[in-house]
Amino acid sequence: MRTYGINKKSNHCNILVFCFIVLMTTFGSSPAGFCTGISEAIPLWPNGAPGETGAIGREVDTDTPTNRLVAGRKMIRLSNVSQPTITLYHPSKDKDTGAAVVVCPGGSYSILAMDLEGTEVCQWLNSIGVTGVLLKYRVPKRPGDDHHLLPFQDVQRAFGLVRSRAPQWNLDPKRIGILGFSAGGHLAARLSNNFDRRVYEYVDDADQASCRPDFTVLIYPAYLVLKDQNALAPEFSVTTNTPPTFLTQTEDDPIGVDNSLCYYLALKKAGVPVEMHLYATGGHGYGMRLTEKSCTGWPDRAEEWLRATGVLAKKRP
């Protein structure tokens, strides 16, 4: 996506692109020519989410004037999510490859960065011919849910739902991946290693579909390692069946670059194809927004990886 084909060396063009992206985010639309439609939000649980009481209050954007800006812009910090959903962002027919990616925004399992690490990501995916499936999972962490079980139920359910409806949604069921940022990266990595058994009671036929991602993209993932230890957390039992993975993080990330390093080494040891990009500076939580920091060029590297692995092959008739 980065500049939608405009020369990044032109300051004038960069200004135009920046203004255009601001307009896209403000009005919730995608760039003309890249997206043919956005679905209504689809509830994950027809009879209500398991273990959910709905007692946390209405959904609310908790962003305030004192919150930090990202690339000079505000962001949506959605909280009090008790009714998880997925929303599909379809690419234009001339670009559509049939591939899809479930997008997991981050936010420390307290909020969801719904535009920075959600809608803007789906717009980029559309620009490279991929259907973006934006997951709105339950936050904040409920008392007693120390292992983030409720969001994990949501991502398992979401993935099975997407794969089960692949024919209906004109998707290739063998090219459905997952992409997560920060806490959403933890959620994506957890699904990538825990897909054999559902952690909730059977709901419908969607729960018979495999929830194993065909590929995984982790952007500054969090919580992959044990606190103060150079070792993966126990929920990441990496095997040869863990999906091929793309990783990126910065060495000055306050979350800790060991998250990516330890996971990378575990993937290599298991013989799982993996590509990792480490940057010296950039911190955490930059999402898709292009700045002077080289780490914000990660979408170009991810696109190259997706092409090299065949994910972006032209859609079969």
N, C-alpha and C positions, 0 to 999 in steps of 0.2 A: 504494500500500500504506500509506503512512506510518502512519496510525493505524487502518486498516481500518474507516473510517466513524465513529470516535469523535472527539468534539470535542477538538481539540488544545489548546484553551484551558483545559481542565479538568486541573489538576495530578493529581487523583485518577485520572482516566482514563489520563493519561500514564504514571503509575506502573504501572497494570495492564497497559498495552500493553507497556511495557519488560519487565516480568516475563514476559509471554507470549512475547515474541520471544526472550528468553533461553532459555525452555523449548523453543521450536522449534529453536533452534540446537543446544542441548545434545543433544536426542534425534533430531535429523536429520529432523524431520517438518515438514509445512507446515500453515498455519492451516486449521482445519476449514472446509469450504465453498469453498476456493480451489483445492485440489489433489486430483485423483482418483487419482494414482498416480505413482510414481517408478520408472523402468526400472532393470533391472540395468545395470551399466557395460558398454558395448558397445565391444569392441576396435576401433580404427581399422584396424589392419593384420592381416589374417588369417594372414599368414605372417611376422609380425614387422616392426617399423618399419625402414625403409630406413636403412642406415648405423649401426644400433644394435648395440652389442656386449653390452649388459647388464652391463657391468663396473663400474658405479657404485655397486652395493650396493642394498639394499632401500629401498623408499619409507619415508620417515620424516617425522614432524612435528617440525620443528626449533625450535618455539617454546620459550622458556625463561621462567622467572619474571622475568628482567631485561628482556625485550622490552617495548616500550611497549604500553599498553592503548589500544584504540580505543573511545571512548564508555564507558570504564570496564570494558571486557571484553577477554578474551583473543581470539586468532585462531589459526586453523590456518595453519602455514607449511610446506606440503608440499614436500619436496625428493626428489631421486633418482628422478625419474619416467623410466622407460625403456619403459613399456608404456602409451602414450597411449590414452585412451578418451573416449567421450561418454556422458553420462547424461541421460535425458529426464525433465523435470518437467512433467506435464500438468495444465492447469487443470481445474476442475470443468466438467462438460458444459454447465451452464446459463450459464457465463461464456465458454466456449471460442469464440474468434474465428477459429481456424484459422491465425492468425499464429504464427511461431516466431522465436526469437532464439538464436543461438549465443553463449554467454557465455565471454569470455576473461579469467580472473583475471590480476592483475598480480603483480609480485614481482621486478622487475629481472632477469628471465630466470634467477634463481637459485632462487627458490621460487615456489609458487603460494599466494595468499591464498584458500584454497578455500572458506571460509565467508564472510568479509568481502566478497569480490568474486566469489563463486560461488554457493553454495547460497542465501544470503540474497537474492541478486539474482533467482534463479529463483523464489523464493517471491513476491517482488514482481511479477514478470512474470505468474505464475499469478493474482495478485489482479486484474490488469487483462485477463485472458483470453488470455494468450499462453503458449505452450509454451516453457519454458526448456530449452536444450540446453547443459549444462555441459561445456566442453572441458577435459580434463586433458591438457595438452601437455607435451612433454619439457623438463625442467629438471634440474639447472642447465646452463648453456652448456657444451658439450663443447669440449675443446681443439681449436683450429683452426676452430671454427664461428663465426668472427668476425661473420658476417652473419645469425646466427640462422636458418640454413637448416632445421634439424630442426624447430623449432616451426612454421615456415612450411609445411613439408610436412604437418605435422599439421593445421593449420587448413584448408589446401586440401582435404585428404582428408576432414576432418570435414564441411565445407560441402557437398561433392559427395555425401557419404553421406546427409546429411539431405535434400537436395533429391531425390535418387534414390528415397528411401523415403517421400517426402511422402504418396503415396496410402495406403501401408501404415500410416503413423502419423497419418493423418487431418489432414494439414497442407495449407495452400494454398502450392503451390510458387512462387507469385508474391509471397508476403509472408513471406519468410525474411530476417531481418536479422542483424546482428552487433553485439555490444556488448563493449567492452574497457576495462579500467582500466590506466593506467600502461603497463608493458611490454605488457600485453594490449591496450591501446589502440594501441600501435605495431603489434602483430600484426593487429588489426582494420583499421587504416588501410592496412597493406601489402596485405592481401587485397583491399581496396576499390579498389586501383589496379593489382593484378597478378593477374588472374583468367583471362586468355586462354590461358595455357600452364601446365600442371602442371610442378612442379620435381622430379618423381620419375617413375619408370617406371610405366607403366599396370599397375593391379592387377586391376580388374574393371569392370563396367558403371557403378559409382558414379563412376568417373573420366571418364565421358562426360557427366555432368550438369554444368551450369554451376556454377561456384563463385563467381559474382558475387553479393554481397549485394544485396538489394533496398533496404536502408537501413542506415545505420551510426550507432551511438551511441558517442561517445568521451568517457570520463570521465577527467579529468586525464591525457591521453595523454603518453607519454614518447618520447624519441628520434626525434621527427619532424623536428627541425632539426639541421643540422651543428653540431658543437661550436664554440662561440665565434663562430658566424656566424648572421646573421639570414636564413637561407635553408633551404628544405626539403632533407632528405636525398635523394639521387638515386633511392631506391626509390619515391618518391612522385611519379610522373608524372601529375598530376591532369589529367583530360580531361572532356569532356562526358558520358562514360559512367561517371564516378565516381558512386557512389550518393548520394542525398540524405543529409545528415549533420546530426547534433545534437552540439554540442560544449559542454563546460563545464570550467572550471578557475578557480583562484584566483590573484590577482595576487602573492600571497606564496608560491606553490608553489615549493619549492626546486628542483624539476625544471626550472622555467622556463615562464612563461606564453606565451613566444614559440612554444612547440609548437602551442598552439591558434591563436594569432594568425596565424602564417604559413600554417597549413593552411587557416584560414578565408579568408584573402585569396586563396589559390590556388583554392579552390572558387568564390569569387565571380567571379574572373577567368575561370574556365572556364564560368560560367553554371550551376553545380550548386546546387540549392536547399540552403541551409544556415541553421541557427539556432545562435547561440552565446550562452552565458550566462557572464559573468565576475563573480567575486565578489572583494571586497577582501581578505578573510582566510579562512583555513581550512586552509592548508597542503596536505598531500598524504596520500593513503591513508586517507580516512574512509569509503569504501565506501558502504553503504546506511544507516549508523547515524546516527540523528537526534540532533543536539546543538543547543546554542544558536546555533551558527554557521549563517548563512543558506545557505551553500553546500550543507549537507546536505539542503536541500529540493529538490535537483536532480531526484529521481524524479518529483515533481509536475510540474515543467516538462517533463520528458521524456514523461510521459504525455500532457500537453496537446499536445505536438508530434506524438506518435504518432496521436492522435485527429485532429488537423488534417490530417495527411497521408493519412488513410484506412487506416492500418495496423490500427486497432482496429475497423474496420467489422464488423458482425455476420457471423458465418459463413454462407456460402451453403449452402442445403440440398443 
